[in-house]
């Protein structure tokens, strides 16, 4: 891992199929390029997470995730409802468009999306130029990491980079309804 990693270091790693840990509104997240199946497989392996579960995608703004929503079945009212909570800690499940790879949805008809309000996570998505996988930084069944040191202790060399930063003030991520 680079010493004192920057957003640019993180973006290079993400684009090469790597895994980056970063702070979010409540916990540290593990992220990768959602359009790289091998990268997502690495995330599942690092977490020891069952592979049948879908993952959340975070973005810096609505434009980054709009193409992932099936606009034929998602109502304008449901989109407005989500937009009223973003940017913020709310995750909404929308009907997924054909642009969402099966390895993200894992057999589900929907896709979990959030426009993050965390400054570092948002900056990372903006610099990457699109949404990122965001799953809590923990081994399956363990409590999520809340500090960079906890992430490093839990994952060691199983991930490629940890961005240091403070998590937001929430005690846990907020899950919202399916739209």
Secondary structure, DSSP 8 states (H G I E B T S, - for coil): --TT--HHHHHHHHHTT--EEEE-SSSEEEE-BTT-HHHHHHHHHHHT--TTS--EEEESSHHHHHTTB-TTTS-HHHHHHHHTT-SSSEEEEEEB-TTS-HHHHTT-SEEEEEE---HHHHHHHHHHTS-EEEEESS-TTS----SHHHHHHHHGGGSSEE------S-SS-EEEEE-
